[in-house]
Amino acid sequence: MAGKKKSEKALKHERSIRKRIRANEAKRLRNRYQLKTARTFIKRLRNTTDKAEAEALYKVVSSMVDKLAKKNIIHWKNAANKKSKLARYVNKLAAAQA
């Protein structure tokens, strides 16, 4: 009788562990996709030389970075640093074209 309970308990743990592994893998892939997309947009913003396009892209990138920080995909200070550097870049473009 005691052996049966032990095996049932082990089976329950095994099921939850398998589910946790599946969930973690799904989250890892989602986080990787979101981070990679944000990085691509950041590169696109850094490569632009047009002021209007840069300002429009900055709004999108800023939002993406904030969402990554909110979901703890990146650290909030890392997000602030990225946004600050990008804002300086956009402002420098604006000053150069003015």
C-alpha positions as CSV (number, residue, x, y, z in Angstrom):
1,M,0.0,0.0,0.0
2,A,2.8,2.5,0.9
3,G,4.7,1.7,-2.3
4,K,1.6,2.5,-4.4
5,K,1.2,6.0,-2.8
6,K,4.8,6.7,-3.4
7,S,4.7,5.9,-7.1
8,E,1.5,8.0,-7.5
9,K,3.1,10.9,-5.9
10,A,6.2,10.5,-8.0
11,L,4.0,10.4,-11.1
12,K,2.3,13.6,-10.2
13,H,5.6,15.4,-9.7
14,E,6.8,14.0,-13.0
15,R,3.7,15.4,-14.8
16,S,4.1,18.8,-13.3
17,I,7.8,18.8,-14.1
18,R,7.1,17.9,-17.8
19,K,4.5,20.7,-18.0
20,R,6.9,23.2,-16.4
21,I,9.6,22.2,-19.0
22,R,7.2,22.8,-21.8
23,A,6.0,26.1,-20.4
24,N,9.6,27.3,-19.9
25,E,10.6,26.4,-23.4
26,A,7.6,28.3,-24.8
27,K,8.4,31.3,-22.7
28,R,12.1,31.1,-23.7
29,L,11.2,31.1,-27.4
30,R,8.7,34.0,-27.0
31,N,11.3,36.1,-25.1
32,R,14.0,35.4,-27.6
33,Y,11.7,36.4,-30.5
34,Q,10.7,39.7,-28.8
35,L,14.3,40.5,-27.8
36,K,15.6,39.8,-31.3
37,T,12.8,41.9,-32.9
38,A,13.6,44.8,-30.6
39,R,17.3,44.5,-31.5
40,T,16.5,44.5,-35.2
41,F,14.5,47.7,-34.8
42,I,17.3,49.3,-32.7
43,K,19.8,48.6,-35.5
44,R,17.3,49.9,-38.1
45,L,17.0,53.2,-36.0
46,R,20.8,53.5,-35.7
47,N,21.2,53.1,-39.4
48,T,18.7,55.7,-40.4
49,T,19.8,59.3,-41.3
50,D,16.4,60.8,-41.9
51,K,15.1,62.8,-38.9
52,A,11.4,62.1,-39.4
53,E,11.9,58.4,-39.9
54,A,14.2,58.3,-36.9
55,E,11.6,60.0,-34.7
56,A,8.9,57.6,-35.8
57,L,11.1,54.6,-35.3
58,Y,12.2,55.9,-31.8
59,K,8.6,55.8,-30.6
60,V,8.2,52.2,-31.7
61,V,11.6,51.1,-30.3
62,S,11.0,52.9,-27.0
63,S,7.7,51.1,-26.6
64,M,9.3,47.8,-27.4
65,V,12.2,48.3,-24.9
66,D,9.7,49.3,-22.2
67,K,7.7,46.2,-22.8
68,L,10.9,44.0,-22.6
69,A,11.7,45.7,-19.2
70,K,8.2,45.3,-17.9
71,K,8.3,41.5,-18.6
72,N,11.8,41.3,-17.1
73,I,13.3,40.1,-20.4
74,I,15.9,42.8,-20.0
75,H,16.8,44.8,-16.8
76,W,14.9,48.1,-16.4
77,K,18.2,50.0,-16.1
78,N,19.4,48.4,-19.3
79,A,16.2,49.6,-20.9
80,A,16.7,53.1,-19.6
81,N,20.2,53.1,-20.9
82,K,19.2,52.0,-24.4
83,K,16.4,54.5,-24.6
84,S,18.7,57.3,-23.4
85,K,21.4,56.5,-26.0
86,L,18.8,56.3,-28.8
87,A,17.1,59.5,-27.8
88,R,20.5,61.3,-27.9
89,Y,21.1,59.8,-31.4
90,V,17.7,61.0,-32.6
91,N,18.3,64.5,-31.1
92,K,21.7,64.7,-32.7
93,L,20.1,63.9,-36.1
94,A,17.5,66.5,-35.5
95,A,20.2,69.1,-34.7
96,A,22.3,68.1,-37.7
97,Q,19.4,68.5,-40.1
98,A,18.1,71.8,-38.6
